[in-house]
Amino acid sequence: MLYKRSRKTNAHWWVRFEVKGVEVRQSSGTDSKERAQAFEQELRNAIWDEQNLGIEIHSWADAVERWCREKASKRSLERDKQAIVKLKLSGDVAELRSNPDPDGNRSLGAREIAVYRSILNACAKWGWLDKAPKVEMPHAEKHEPRWITEKQQEALLKELPPHAAQMARFGAATGLRSGNIRKLRWSSVDLKQRILFVGARDAKSRKSGGFPLNDDAIAILKRQSGAHKDFVFTDHLGRAPVGSIKTTWAKAVKRAGLEGFRFHDLRHTWAARHTLAGTPPIVLKELGGWSSLAMVERYSHLNPGHLAQWAGNSSTKTGTAKRRKRAKHRKS
C-alpha cells in the first residue's frame, strides 16, 4: 500500500507491504503517486528475486553506510553527508543509478553530484553494480579569486572583534587556511627560526611542511604569546581554541562594505599581493603549499610585468640578432 507520513503538499509517498512474512516499509523518494506505484512494484520484484533466486539486493542506504564507513578519515565527510541528505534517494542502487534526482529538482550542486558519482563508483568496485554509470557534473562558471586592498582590509579588521581580527591579520600575512589558523598550536611555531609547521593531517595537500614567517606574522605571534598555553588563537574569553566565526564574519564584512568576502579570500589576498610584488609562481606555489602550479596561475594576470623581458623576442631586429648570436655560438 502507499501512504504519506505527513500532510504537507509535497510529502513523499511511502510504501508498505509484506513478502513471506517480511515487512517492507520505506520512502519511494517521490511525491508522484504514479512513480511511487512503479517504485513499489519494482521493489516487490527485487525482494521476490532475492528470496527465491538468491539475487542479492543492495539498497541506497546500504551503499551510503558502507561508503561513509570507508571514508571515515575523509576531512569533508560531514559536508558529504549533508550532500547525501540533499540527494533524497532511497531504494535499490541498481534502479537509482540513472536518476540522481527523483523529484526532478535541478537545484543539485557539484558537491551533491560528485558524492552521488563517488558512491556509484564504489558500488561498481564492490560488485554491487556491473559498472558505474556516467554521471555528468553540472557546469560551474569560473570566477577569478577575490582579493582586497590594504585599505579594505583595515576597514574589515575594525569591524571584527579583537580575537577574530588577529586571526584575519594572520591569514592575510601567511595565506594559511581558516582551519589551520584555528587549530594552530604553539608547538607548531618556531619564533627563533621564524618557521611554522603544518602536519600532513592538517594540510589540504596531505603533505607536511614548514613555512617561513614574515615580519607581520611574527609580530602577530608575539602579541598572542602567553594568551594560552597550547593554542595561538583563542575565543573572545581566551579560554579555548576558536570555533566557528561565520556569523561574526558575515556581519563584519557587511558593515565594511565587503559583503560576500570569505575568510578564505584572505588567502587569495595574500597570493595576489605576492604576485603583484613579483614573487615567481614556482616560489608562490611552495609558500602556499599548493599541490600544482595551475592553482598559482590564477593570479598571474595581476602582474604581466614579469613577461616583459621576453616580449622583444617577436621583434624582427631583436630576433635576428639573437639567431645570429646562437649560430655563431654553435660554430665556435
C-alpha positions in Angstrom: 0.0 0.0 0.0 1.0 3.6 -0.5 0.7 6.2 2.2 2.0 9.6 3.3 3.6 10.2 6.7 3.0 13.9 6.5 0.1 16.0 5.3 2.4 18.5 3.6 1.6 19.1 0.0 4.9 17.7 -1.4 5.4 14.9 1.1 6.9 11.8 -0.4 4.8 8.6 -0.7 5.9 5.7 1.4 5.4 2.0 0.5 4.4 -0.7 3.0 3.8 -4.3 2.2 4.7 -7.8 3.3 6.5 -10.6 1.4 6.7 -14.1 3.0 6.4 -12.6 6.5 9.0 -9.9 5.9 7.6 -6.4 6.3 8.9 -3.7 4.0 8.4 -0.1 4.8 10.4 2.8 3.1 10.1 6.0 1.3 9.6 6.0 -2.5 11.6 9.2 -2.8 8.8 10.9 -4.8 5.6 12.8 -4.3 4.2 11.5 -7.6 1.7 8.7 -6.9 2.3 7.0 -10.3 6.1 6.9 -9.8 5.6 5.7 -6.3 3.4 2.8 -7.5 6.1 1.9 -10.1 8.7 2.0 -7.3 6.6 -0.3 -5.1 6.3 -2.8 -7.9 10.0 -2.8 -8.7 10.8 -3.2 -5.0 8.4 -6.1 -4.7 10.0 -7.8 -7.7 13.5 -7.2 -6.4 12.6 -8.7 -3.0 11.0 -11.7 -4.7 14.1 -12.3 -6.7 16.3 -12.0 -3.6 14.1 -14.5 -1.7 13.5 -17.0 -4.5 16.5 -16.7 -6.8 19.2 -15.8 -4.3 19.9 -12.5 -6.0 21.4 -10.1 -3.5 19.8 -6.7 -3.4 21.6 -3.7 -2.1 19.8 -0.5 -1.1 20.9 3.0 -1.4 21.1 3.1 2.4 23.4 0.1 2.4 25.7 1.8 -0.1 25.7 5.1 1.8 26.5 3.3 5.1 29.4 1.4 3.6 30.7 4.4 1.7 30.7 6.6 4.8 32.4 3.8 6.8 35.2 3.5 4.2 35.5 7.3 4.0 35.7 7.8 7.8 39.1 9.6 7.6 37.9 12.0 4.9 38.0 15.5 6.2 35.0 16.7 4.3 32.8 13.7 5.3 30.4 15.8 7.3 29.7 18.0 4.3 29.4 15.0 2.1 26.7 13.6 4.5 24.8 16.8 4.1 25.0 16.4 0.3 23.7 12.8 0.6 20.7 14.1 2.6 20.0 16.7 -0.1 20.0 13.9 -2.8 16.9 12.4 -1.1 17.4 9.0 -2.6 16.2 5.6 -1.5 15.6 2.1 -2.8 17.8 -0.3 -4.9 21.1 1.2 -6.2 20.6 -0.6 -9.5 17.3 1.3 -10.1 18.7 4.6 -8.8 21.8 4.7 -10.9 20.2 6.5 -13.8 18.3 9.2 -11.8 20.1 11.1 -9.1 17.2 13.4 -8.6 13.9 11.5 -8.4 11.9 14.6 -7.7 13.0 16.4 -10.8 14.7 19.1 -8.8 17.6 20.5 -10.8 19.0 22.5 -7.9 21.6 19.9 -7.1 25.1 21.4 -7.0 28.6 20.0 -7.8 29.1 18.5 -4.4 25.9 16.5 -4.4 26.5 15.1 -7.9 30.2 14.4 -7.0 29.2 12.4 -3.9 26.5 10.6 -5.8 29.0 9.6 -8.5 31.6 8.5 -5.9 29.1 6.2 -4.2 28.1 4.6 -7.6 31.7 4.1 -8.5 32.2 2.4 -5.1 29.2 0.2 -5.8 30.8 -0.9 -9.0 34.1 -1.6 -7.1 32.2 -3.7 -4.6 30.5 -5.7 -7.3 27.0 -4.3 -6.5 26.7 -2.8 -10.0 28.0 -4.3 -13.3 29.6 -0.9 -14.0 29.3 2.6 -12.7 27.2 4.8 -15.0 28.4 8.1 -16.4 27.2 11.0 -14.4 27.6 14.4 -15.8 28.8 17.1 -13.5 26.9 20.4 -13.5 28.6 23.2 -15.4 30.2 25.7 -13.0 31.2 29.1 -14.0 34.8 30.0 -13.3 35.4 33.1 -11.1 38.6 35.0 -10.5 39.9 34.8 -7.0 38.6 37.7 -4.9 41.1 39.8 -3.0 41.1 43.1 -1.2 43.4 46.1 -0.9 45.2 47.0 2.4 42.7 49.9 2.9 39.7 47.5 2.6 41.5 45.0 4.9 41.9 47.7 7.6 38.2 48.6 7.3 37.3 44.9 7.8 39.6 44.5 10.8 37.9 47.4 12.5 34.6 45.7 12.3 35.8 42.4 13.8 36.1 41.6 17.5 39.8 41.5 18.6 40.2 37.7 18.6 38.8 37.4 15.1 40.7 40.4 13.9 44.0 38.8 15.0 43.1 35.6 13.1 42.3 37.7 10.0 45.6 39.6 10.2 47.5 36.3 10.4 45.5 34.9 7.5 46.4 37.9 5.3 50.1 37.7 6.4 50.6 34.0 5.9 48.0 32.7 3.4 47.0 30.0 5.8 43.5 28.4 5.6 41.0 29.1 8.4 41.2 25.6 9.8 45.0 25.8 10.1 44.8 29.1 11.9 42.0 28.0 14.3 43.9 24.8 15.3 47.4 26.4 15.3 49.4 25.3 18.4 52.5 26.9 19.9 54.2 23.6 19.4 54.0 24.1 15.7 55.7 27.5 15.8 59.4 28.3 16.0 59.8 32.0 16.6 63.5 31.8 16.6 63.8 30.1 13.2 60.7 32.1 12.0 59.0 28.9 10.8 55.5 27.5 11.1 55.0 23.7 10.7 51.8 22.2 9.3 51.4 18.4 9.6 50.1 16.2 6.8 46.8 15.6 8.7 46.1 19.4 8.7 47.3 20.1 5.2 44.9 20.1 2.3 47.5 18.5 0.1 48.1 15.9 2.8 51.8 16.8 2.8 53.5 18.2 5.8 55.9 21.1 5.6 57.5 24.1 7.2 56.6 27.6 6.1 58.7 30.7 6.6 57.0 33.6 8.5 57.3 37.3 7.5 57.6 40.2 9.9 53.9 40.8 10.0 53.2 37.2 11.1 56.0 37.3 13.7 54.6 40.5 15.2 51.1 38.9 15.5 52.5 35.8 17.1 54.5 37.8 19.7 51.3 39.7 20.6 49.5 36.4 21.1 52.3 34.9 23.1 51.2 34.0 26.7 47.4 34.2 25.9 47.0 30.5 26.0 49.5 27.7 26.8 48.5 25.5 23.9 46.7 27.4 21.2 47.9 30.5 19.4 44.4 31.9 18.8 41.5 31.5 21.2 37.9 32.6 21.6 36.9 36.0 23.0 37.3 34.7 26.5 40.8 33.4 25.9 39.9 30.0 27.3 39.5 27.7 24.3 40.5 27.4 20.7 38.3 29.4 18.3 35.2 27.6 17.0 33.2 29.0 14.1 33.3 32.7 13.4 30.9 32.6 10.4 28.2 34.7 11.9 30.6 37.3 13.3 32.5 37.4 10.0 29.3 37.8 7.9 28.2 40.8 9.9 31.7 42.4 9.8 32.1 42.1 6.1 28.7 43.6 5.6 29.4 46.6 7.8 32.8 47.0 6.0 31.0 47.1 2.6 32.7 43.8 1.5 29.6 41.5 1.6 30.3 38.1 0.2 34.0 38.3 1.1 35.1 35.0 2.8 37.8 34.3 5.3 39.4 32.0 2.6 39.6 35.1 0.4 42.4 36.3 2.7 44.4 33.5 1.2 43.7 34.9 -2.3 44.6 38.3 -1.0 47.9 37.1 0.3 48.7 35.3 -3.0 47.6 38.4 -5.1 49.9 40.6 -3.1 52.8 38.2 -3.6 52.1 38.2 -7.3 52.0 42.0 -7.6 55.3 42.2 -5.7 56.9 39.9 -8.3 57.1 36.6 -6.4 57.8 33.9 -9.1 54.9 31.4 -9.4 57.0 28.4 -8.6 58.1 30.1 -5.3 54.5 31.1 -4.5 53.4 27.5 -5.0 55.8 26.3 -2.3 55.0 29.2 0.0 51.3 28.5 -0.2 51.5 24.7 0.0 49.6 24.2 -3.3 49.9 20.8 -5.0 50.1 22.1 -8.5 51.3 25.2 -10.4 47.9 25.5 -12.0 46.5 26.8 -8.7 49.0 29.6 -8.7 48.5 30.6 -12.3 45.1 32.0 -11.3 46.9 35.1 -10.1 49.5 35.5 -12.9 47.3 38.1 -14.8 47.8 40.5 -11.9 51.4 41.1 -12.8 52.2 40.7 -16.5 55.4 42.7 -16.0 57.4 39.5 -15.4 56.9 38.7 -19.1 58.4 42.0 -20.3 61.9 40.5 -20.8 60.5 38.1 -23.4 58.3 40.5 -25.3 61.1 41.7 -27.5 61.6 38.2 -29.0 58.9 38.8 -31.6 60.7 41.9 -32.9 62.4 41.3 -36.3 65.5 43.2 -35.3 65.9 41.6 -31.9 65.0 38.1 -33.1 67.5 38.3 -36.0 70.3 39.4 -33.7 69.6 36.5 -31.2 69.5 34.0 -34.0 72.9 35.2 -35.4 74.4 35.0 -31.9 73.1 31.4 -31.4 74.5 30.4 -34.8 77.9 32.0 -34.0 77.9 30.1 -30.7 77.2 26.8 -32.4 80.1 27.3 -34.9 82.6 28.0 -32.1 
